[in-house]
Amino acid sequence: MLDFGTDMNSANEPDNDDLFSNTDTAVPPAPVKKEEKQEVKRPQIKPPTLPKYVAPKVPEKNKIQPALKNNPHFLHRRRKAEEFSTEDKMEVSRILKAARKTAGLSPEAVEKSTQIRAHYLVALEEGDYDKLPQPVYVLAYLRKLCNLYDISGEEEDHLVRPWRNIPCELPEKLLESIQQDEENNERKGLLNRLEVIILAAAALIVIGIIVLVIVLIVSYFSGKDVPEPVFNNTKLLEIQPKPELIIIEQPPVRNTRNR
């Protein structure tokens, strides 16, 4: 008997030789080239470098810097502060504290109204005169406080008089700058005077030249001989009107004697 099952299966299955032969003869498709995009190089811009922020040093209030301890201006203030007796300091502090309390003001409120720094006011009230500026400024502060607190009479005199008697000594740098300013002002004054003198001399020279030119022109024209006018008799006769002869007939005179 014939085995049809095996024959059918063998007929449907391809041979291995045919498979290998087909793969060898088949041409693979050509690869598709992708278009390469050209990258545009952009210039690199560097961000600007900002300077580092350095916070300014804020000096502490009511603290004396070490550089000021050897300053002659600071030493002068210490000497002037030592001239006040403790009784004077206590009296000044008593008057200022009592006046401020009666006015109902704080040191900050006084600073806003008078533009006097609060630590200066506290130094005056506590008698700590080493922390105060020049006596000229202290005298101005005391006058402002007297006007604000309505202090007058003996109390005002007691506050102002000691500071008024203290001479004000200026530092050397300030004196040098003042002397330089005075010298510069003198030089500027001399330069201004020279400019005025030069301008006045130039104006006089110009005026003299103008006057000289006018005189020369007048003398030039006055020196020429002026021709005498020539009169034409014929033209004069033509211009003059011709005389007309007017004959007036008189009536005959009648003889009245014969009658």
C-alpha positions, 0 to 999 in steps of 0.5 A, spaced: 500 500 500 502 506 498 503 511 504 499 518 501 500 522 507 508 521 507 508 523 500 503 529 501 507 532 506 514 531 502 511 534 496 509 541 500 515 542 504 521 545 500 527 542 499 533 545 503 537 546 497 532 550 494 532 555 500 540 556 500 540 557 493 534 562 493 538 566 498 544 566 494 541 569 488 537 574 491 540 581 491 539 585 497 536 592 497 541 598 496 541 602 503 537 609 503 542 614 505 540 619 510 541 626 508 545 629 513 543 636 516 549 641 517 549 644 524 550 651 524 555 653 529 553 659 533 558 664 536 558 662 543 556 668 547 560 669 554 555 672 560 558 678 562 562 677 569 559 682 574 564 684 580 563 681 586 558 685 591 562 687 597 558 690 603 561 696 606 563 696 613 558 700 617 562 703 623 559 701 630 556 707 633 559 710 640 565 706 638 572 709 638 576 707 632 583 705 634 586 709 628 583 715 632 586 714 639 593 717 636 589 723 632 591 730 635 584 732 633 581 726 638 586 728 643 584 735 643 577 733 644 579 729 650 583 735 653 577 740 652 572 734 655 577 734 661 576 741 662 569 741 664 568 739 672 563 733 674 559 738 677 558 742 670 557 735 667 551 733 672 548 740 671 548 739 664 545 732 664 540 734 669 537 740 665 537 736 658 534 730 661 528 734 665 527 738 659 526 732 654 522 728 659 517 734 660 517 735 653 515 728 652 520 726 647 525 720 646 532 721 643 529 718 636 524 723 636 529 729 638 533 726 632 528 727 627 526 734 629 533 737 630 537 732 626 542 731 632 544 724 632 541 720 638 548 718 641 550 725 641 544 727 645 545 721 650 553 723 650 550 730 652 545 727 657 550 722 660 556 727 660 560 723 656 564 728 652 569 724 649 564 722 644 562 729 642 564 732 635 568 739 635 565 744 640 562 749 635 557 743 633 556 742 640 554 749 641 549 749 635 546 742 638 545 746 645 542 752 641 537 747 637 535 743 644 534 750 648 529 752 642 526 745 642 525 745 650 523 752 651 529 753 655 531 760 656 535 764 662 540 762 666 539 755 664 540 756 657 546 760 659 549 755 663 548 750 658 551 754 652 557 759 656 562 753 657 562 751 650 562 758 647 569 759 651 572 753 648 576 755 642 576 751 636 582 748 633 582 745 626 586 739 624 592 740 620 589 737 613 583 742 614 587 748 615 592 746 609 586 745 605 583 752 607 590 755 605 590 752 598 583 754 597 585 761 599 591 761 594 587 758 589 582 764 590 588 769 590 590 766 583 583 766 580 582 774 582 589 775 579 587 772 573 580 775 572 584 782 573 589 781 568 583 778 563 579 785 565 585 789 563 587 785 557 580 786 554 580 793 556 586 795 553 584 791 546 577 795 546 581 801 547 586 799 541 580 798 537 577 804 538 583 808 537 584 804 530 577 806 528 578 813 530 584 814 526 581 811 520 575 816 520 580 822 521 584 819 515 578 818 511 576 825 512 583 829 511 583 825 504 577 828 502 578 835 505 585 835 501 582 835 494 581 841 490 573 842 489 572 844 482 568 851 481 561 850 478 561 853 471 555 857 469 552 857 462 549 863 460 545 860 454 542 855 459 540 861 464 537 865 458 533 859 456 531 858 463 529 865 465 522 867 462 521 872 457 519 879 459 512 881 456 511 888 454 504 890 457 501 897 453 496 900 457 492 905 453 489 912 457 483 915 456 483 922 453 483 928 457 477 933 457 478 940 457 473 943 461 476 950 461 473 952 454 466 950 457 
